[in-house]
Amino acid sequence: MTLAVQLGAVRRLADPEAAFTDARRWTKYVGVVSEEPTYVVTNFMRKHRIRQDFFSGPRGIEETLENVRATFSTDRYVLIGVDDTAAEAAATAGWTYQPLAEAAAAAGWDLGDAERDFEPFGDRERTDWP
């Protein structure tokens, strides 16, 4: 299986690193898709030490899903997401859409607000700044 997780879904996981580590046990490829700029995805994934096989880059979700499907050959393609935009992109690209709450319950992942205040350039408050 190839598993794509919308960045908004990753942010809602209580422990994103543990969830991706678990997903690697039962998927062949796993990555993140987002409409946000590449640096936002890269910084988030680096901060949480998450290794991914693919990510959106400068492309949108639908185009990324189409490219991933053409590149990675597996028997199933699933997108875990949090909104109708992701669901529509999955349907258009020939992927199965799974809402985060259902996927997390099935996989035993806890949801939380670990990244509610995620700042792509680090902490908001700086102690080394005048």
ABEGO torsion letter per residue (X at the ends): XBBBBBAAAAAABABAAAAAAAAAAABABBBBBBABBAAAAAAAAAAAGBBBABBAEABBAAAAAAAAAAABBBABBBBBBABAAAAAAAAAAGBBBBBAAAAAAAAGBBBBAAAAABBAAEBABBAABX
